[in-house]
Amino acid sequence: AVKAQTKISTGTRSRVIKQVSLEAAQLGVSVPSRSTLYRALEKLQKAAHPFGNATTRRTQANRPDRPWGRQSPSRPGELVEIDSTPLDLMVVYPDGSAGRIDLTVALDIATRTICAAILRPIATKAVDAALLLARALTPLPMQPGWSPSVAFSRSILPDGMIQGDNEIRASVAAKPVIVPESITIDRGKVYIGSTFLNACERLQISVTKAAPRTPTDKPHVERVFAAINSGFTQYLSGYVGSNVVRRGASPETEAIWTLAEVQNLLDLWIVATWQNKPHPGLRHPAMPKKDLTPNEAYAALASVAPTVNVALDRDDYIGLLPLAYRTIQSYGINFENLHYESPALHPYRGVKSGLPLPANDGWEVRYDPYRLQSIFVRDHFRGEWIEAEWTLAKQTLAPFSMDVLRAARLALQSRADSPTGFDILAEINRIQTGGA
């Protein structure tokens, strides 16, 4: 009866005693006094928490029935854990409503370096998990659209909230770019789908699947989620707490941050704060009493086990972005009903690419779903990428995401039948400043 409490809602000891008494009566077994039953129940409880919080009870029951092991990778990138969780923060969605967002993190175990973190409304998709690998292997300034996005956030956020360019450049340069050798994932559809696994295969990364419903197989990244909440999320308006007991009266009314702003702030918090914060789990044998920071741990381990510097450049990053196929028309390329143009496309207007299925003579197009001001067309004749800008990109305040574009269209459809490109531009700019 005590073991059966693991999966059900928390009750009192009297419920278990009543249940046992009824079953004993049906079996014709004599029952001792209630005080004796309570004493027997006390001995059986141990560390199972059968009458405490249901979450604690399920966590205790999920512990392995064997001595605990310890993962001790000896070099950066030897073992990386990836996982997703809802962030304890309400943000302003592109449509003006408030809601939670998903956080996906890649963590290097040897150095506790957060290789990359991606925020996404509602639920993480396989495309986001694949994009996480691209961002983990590409320094922030090399990612197309990152610098303009940070510059825009600095212009609308309070003074001093985002550091100056020199400080950001120094922090980003100090953060190591770690190439994963092995990645541990759970069995969510996001990670076991072909999109993510193909990206790992292309980068020659081996994948280890955790046991079903066993978060203890990747405990380090689970702990990082709590550290992000305590060190970053709780300081932002719209923080909802880790559970309903800790939740404020109406956190949705406190939400003032947009997703793009929180993403930029999280990226900068990782390089400036997390990477320079001493971690109790990082100690060097030569200095057993000193907690090292992730940057210091990387320097110490890299001197013993040097890593190969294979950080992705701009072209490599583009090659890992989501893929689509489009024709090149006289006006350029139609992608998501926006027209993208570049002088380098001129020789190929109306020309078939010659690529077989699934391209079907279309041209290979790569796009970043979070920065749609540009798309990238592969010129397979010359072996280079052509950056095609939205024809109105120079009038946008900052790079915009697919979610912002779709929200702008929905808002215009409720007011007009056939919105023009300038209508979409005005709506995107309005959404981008809505959180300010």
Disulfide bonds with the S-S distance in Angstrom:
none
